Amino acid sequence: MSDAPSALASAPPTSTTPKKKKLPISANQVTVLRIFALPFPCWALLARPPDEVMWVAFFFGTAVGATDFVDGWMARRDGPTTLGALLDPVADKLFIAMLLLPCVARGECPGWAAGGLFVRELLITSLRSSMAMRQTSLKTSSLGKLKTVVQMGGIAAFFLTIFVPEVGVPWTYLGCAIAFAFLALWWFIRRRTMPLWLASTPLLLITLFAVSLLRSAFDAGYLVFVLMVLFTLLSGADYLTGSMRAFRQTGGIHAKDVARVLWSFAHGLALVPLLSNSFDPAHPLRGLTLPVILSLSAELALGGVENMVTAERHRWARGSVWPTMIAAVVVGICAWFDVASPLVLEVAAWGLALFSVVNLGVAFWLDRDVFLAPKE
């Protein structure tokens, strides 16, 4: 018998484990689609088209919000990317900005509340960059996770109060509460655990049901915004306390830390409160609504760029927060103190919006190697 190995013996072993079929769309593409889909519900909240269109906008906005879970699942399945780590939190912040600010412009959400909310978002963004520069970080608390649930769910709940007849608002909240309660029970039976967002959602909806039943749909809508701001500020205070402790342990606060903190206050204090009731045709500052939404969105994305650069490279981003910060403060001062005419302010606000978008593009381009380099 020949000692030569047979063809069967020499053939390389084949794996019997089936390969996972790669999805035709990536998590990053889903996130980008989510960002580009936001203008439609934003327009609906501003223009208030007929109820049929508002229902479409509501379900469209709900689907956009739900894709946050979809791209998260896809990223875990296919592996995270640096670009995805930038896009996902930015998309969440843009979701809040583009759906909350129209409510401020129409006088349904207090300007001071929205201003405080975005000061918090930008402040935590700046603190996160400062922490990354010190090569340290703070774990996201349960309060921070609950804040995200309250923000996204709160906007969806308020959306319903706009076009559901007032007599039906309480029962809509109750129906949603029962549906989420059954979902929570099913989840717990299957997994013997329950995420915080699912456990808290029925309780929040029951609270809204009680307020809208005993008071009015307007009071329930106002409560939504109060809860959003309350949880946002509480989670911000929690992060701020941890940051200050870390700063004391790593050499104190530096000049660039202070610059980022000042930047975080610029839009939230100087511009967002100006939008209160600004969509009224008789309001002198009506022209500020769209450019402020655009410029704030660009600043939220700019903060995300710097977060990723400091986390990946442990250095400050090459782009700058100073130009848009100064421009926002100048436009805000001119508006608050009637230094310029409404037409001049509108032109200045659109100039700021364009400037913010260009500044964001420059910042991304200068550090593009951070986001576009292949993951090692």
C-alpha positions, -999 to +999 in steps of 0.1 A: +000+000+000+013+034-009+025+057+020+014+088+000-014+107+017-047+104+000-064+134-016-090+133+011-064+133+038-045+162+023-075+184+017-077+213+042-104+209+068-135+228+061-155+247+088-190+235+093-199+267+112-221+288+090-209+324+084-231+352+096-247+368+066-235+404+063-264+429+063-267+450+031-267+482+052-243+492+080-250+507+114-234+540+103-257+542+073-287+537+095-275+565+118-269+589+088-304+581+075-318+589+110-301+623+109-314+631+074-349+620+083-353+645+112-363+676+091-397+661+083-410+658+119-392+691+127-412+708+099-444+692+110-440+705+146-433+740+132-459+742+104-487+721+119-501+706+087-535+688+087-540+659+112-534+633+086-500+646+079-493+650+116-501+613+122-476+604+094-450+627+110-457+612+144-451+576+133-422+587+111-406+605+141-412+574+163-396+552+137-366+576+135-363+574+173-365+536+172-336+533+148-314+542+178-319+507+190-315+492+155-281+508+148-269+499+183-278+463+177-261+464+143-230+480+158-227+452+184-233+426+158-209+438+131-184+456+154-182+492+164-164+519+144-149+552+154-172+571+130-202+553+145-191+563+180-193+599+168-225+597+148-247+578+173-246+603+202-247+632+178-279+618+162-295+615+196-288+651+204-300+663+170-332+643+176-339+663+208-328+697+192-349+694+160-380+682+178-379+704+209-369+738+195-400+739+172-421+736+204-402+765+219-408+786+188-446+779+191-447+788+228-454+753+240-421+747+257-406+775+279-375+790+263-357+790+297-363+752+300-350+744+266-321+767+271-312+750+304-315+716+287-291+725+259-266+742+283-265+709+301-260+688+270-232+711+257-216+713+292-215+676+296-200+673+261-172+698+271-166+680+304-163+647+286-136+661+264-117+675+294-120+641+311-107+623+280-077+647+279-069+634+314-072+598+301-101+592+325-139+589+321-170+586+342-194+557+338-229+567+326-252+566+356-287+552+357-299+588+360-282+596+327-298+567+310-332+576+324-327+612+312-324+599+276-356+579+280-375+609+294-362+632+266-371+609+237-403+596+252-413+630+264-412+645+229-432+616+215-458+620+243-461+658+237-464+651+200-496+632+207-512+662+226-510+684+195-534+666+173-553+641+195-586+656+207-581+668+243-607+644+256-588+615+241-553+625+254-556+609+289-568+576+274-541+577+248-515+579+276-533+551+295-533+529+264-496+534+258-489+528+295-508+494+294-490+484+262-456+492+277-465+474+309-473+442+289-440+447+270-421+450+303-438+419+317-430+399+286-394+411+287-390+402+324-405+367+319-381+360+290-349+375+304-354+377+342-342+413+340-355+446+327-337+477+313-343+509+331-360+526+302-386+499+300-393+497+337-398+535+340-418+542+308-452+528+321-448+548+353-441+580+334-471+574+311-494+567+341-483+601+356-491+619+324-525+601+323-533+613+358-523+649+351-542+651+318-573+635+333-574+657+364-561+689+348-557+692+310-537+680+280-518+713+281-508+707+318-497+672+308-476+686+279-461+711+302-453+684+327-434+665+299-411+695+295-406+700+332-397+663+336-373+665+307-355+695+322-355+680+357-339+647+347-315+665+324-303+688+351-301+661+377-281+638+355-259+668+346-253+677+382-243+641+389-218+642+360-205+676+370-198+664+406-178+634+394-159+656+369-149+681+396-136+653+417-116+640+388-102+674+380-089+679+416-071+645+414-055+653+380-041+688+384-071+711+385-089+731+358-070+745+328-076+774+305-089+752+277-113+735+301-127+770+309-130+778+272-151+747+265-174+755+295-180+790+282-187+776+248-213+753+263-233+783+276-232+804+244-261+790+224-282+778+254-283+811+271-278+836+243-300+822+216-324+793+226-346+814+249-351+840+221-371+814+202-401+816+227-432+823+206-410+833+177-431+814+151-459+838+157-462+858+124-463+891+144-432+882+165-403+905+155-377+876+158-396+851+138-368+848+113-344+834+140-362+800+144-346+780+116-311+794+117-309+789+155-320+753+151-294+748+124-265+765+143-273+747+176-274+714+157-239+721+142-225+730+177-238+697+191-221+679+163-189+699+169-189+689+205-191+652+194-161+657+171-140+670+199-152+642+222-140+616+198-107+633+191-098+637+228-109+601+235-089+586+206-058+608+205-058+624+240-053+659+225-077+687+218-093+688+184-076+709+157-109+727+151-119+756+173-150+764+194-141+801+198-154+815+165-189+802+167-191+809+205-182+846+200-206+849+170-235+834+190-229+857+219-228+888+196-261+878+178-277+871+212-267+904+227-279+923+196-313+905+199-317+908+236-309+945+237-325+955+204-292+967+190-302+958+154-334+956+134-352+922+130-340+920+093-304+925+103-307+900+131-322+874+107-294+879+083-269+876+111-286+845+124-284+828+090-247+839+088-241+823+122-258+791+110-237+789+079-206+798+099-214+770+124-218+744+096-186+754+079-167+754+112-180+719+119-169+707+084-134+722+089-131+706+124-141+672+110-117+676+080-087+686+101-091+654+122-106+631+096-078+606+102-095+599+136-128+590+121-119+575+087-089+554+096-096+517+096-101+502+131-071+482+143 
